[in-house]
Amino acid sequence: MSAWTTDDLLDYDEAIERFDPVLGLEVHVELSTASKMFCGCSADSEAEPNTHVCPVCLGLPGSLPAINAHAVESAIRIGLALNCEIAPWCRMARKNYFYPDMTKDYQISQYDEPICHDGHVDLEVDGKTYRVEVERAHMEEDAGKSLHVGGTDGRIQGAAYSLLDYNRAGVPLIEIVTKPVRGLGAKAPHVARAYMAHLRDIMVALGVSHARLEKGNLRCDANVSLMPKGTDVLGTRTETKNVNSLRSVEGALTYEIQRQAAVLAGGGKVRQETRMWQETGEYTIAGREKSDAEDYRYFPEPDLVPIEVSRERVEELRATLPELPAAKRARLGAEWSFDHREMDAVVNAGALELLEQTVIAGAAPEAARKWWLTELSRRANEAGCELAEVGMTPAQVAEVQKMVDAGTLTDKLARQVIDGVLAGEGEPQQVVSARGLAVVSDDGALGAAVDKAIAANPGIAEKIRGGKVQAAGALIGQVMKAMRGQADAKKVREIILSKLS
């Protein structure tokens, strides 16, 4: 373990045997609106630093916010997708806190009057359904970015100085807060990961967020506490802040369960604090003492009028909801004859839409799954990108598979075609032509290659003449090697047996 931490860990199985984990997940969704939450500045936070700012998002004296109607409607659609009640009336509040990257030193958020409340999502994990209850989904603004310069890993420790970029300050966020999630046992981290993946898929389906975890469009504050077995008293929680990958959500919660269990088993007390997940080393470190709601001194935002949404408008927005991921997953799983493990693998890889489009383009579901979850997933991992960004479209994958189905390519040759497409050499058919990758099925060329293999291996040929047809495999291998894997193996076998019968 890294020298950054001295935390002891209890074996995970022993921790679960002695304690019941209770989760609380706070997920921040960055909306993909054109402008910010309370001003007309562009919400593109990746632009040149401090170019998308104005007196409102900088909090200058005398500036007045005005709410983004599109963001409100996005919040309502998210709430409906999470089976929430939509408040007929709500208002914004000021959350007072020292933000080094928010100049006005408070955040406009919602407190006791959120726009969406009392919802739930149902997750299927390893063939079992888990319900996660949603306490609230409320609107707020994001803070800016602190850029720490001079350290080794971009963190404040060891940095020579920090720079502030306010482009992101004021970008619309929806924070989705669960009620305490109990009864998950050893599955708790895995269910949390599935919940994050489920929210990501919902946001993409709704078109309200890019939901790219690696870009921070979707990030999780993961709370966990432990209850000794046989009790019903919630333990002291910790909150691991801004976890931004599915793997890290699962890893951070697993680590915290083991760490807290070791503290409690040793007679110590867990501190209520925020912690930070360290990707390198996969552990958490202490941040600051965790604040409670009263510490933020919430009060109604005096510069914004309350928000009133008619029931008619809510129903109009409900009518815009697409088929949601859970329903889509169930439908496609049945259509493709995939069991829950196969569908779990597809969803966890972020490949459901890719598979669907590949099947629509003409590939069989099993073939589409094979390419996206093996070859292309490996390429995405090597490139450090999302599967959808690997550089190959569903239509191209389907085209490769059609050539495999037609006997024009073997799987081995198809991988070389994928190499060419990813290298920018053109469409699959162009790569096949340019590289000369098509399977050779010409009887004359194959017959000549077979004759050479027979002449070079008289002993094997004699065994085949004697009735040991399984020995033909060795000659087939010789022919395939000679023809660089481009021979039609089935036809080669037929020619060998014909010549040696």
Protein Blocks (a to p, Z undefined) as FASTA:
>chain_A
ZZkbccdcddfklmmmmpccddddddddddfbfbdfkbcbdfbfkbcehklgcfklnopg
hiacdddfklmmmmmmmmmmnopacdfbdcddddddddfkbfkopacddfklcfbeciad
dddeehiacddddfbdcddddddddddehianopaghpabdcddfklgopacdddddddd
ehklmmlmmmmmmmmmmmmmmmmmnopagkiaknopaccddddddddehiacdcddddde
hiabfklmmmmmmmmmmmmmmmmmnopacddddddddfbhpaaddfbdcddfklnopacd
fkbccddddfklmmmmmmmpccdfklmmmmmmmmnopafklmmmmmmnopmmmmmmmmmn
opafklmmmmmmmmmmmmmmmnopafklnopafklmmmmmmmmmnopacfklmmmmmmmm
mnonacfklmmmmnopaccfbfklmmmmmmmmmmmmmmlmmmmmnopamlmmmmmmmmmm
mnnopacfklmmmmmmmmmZZ
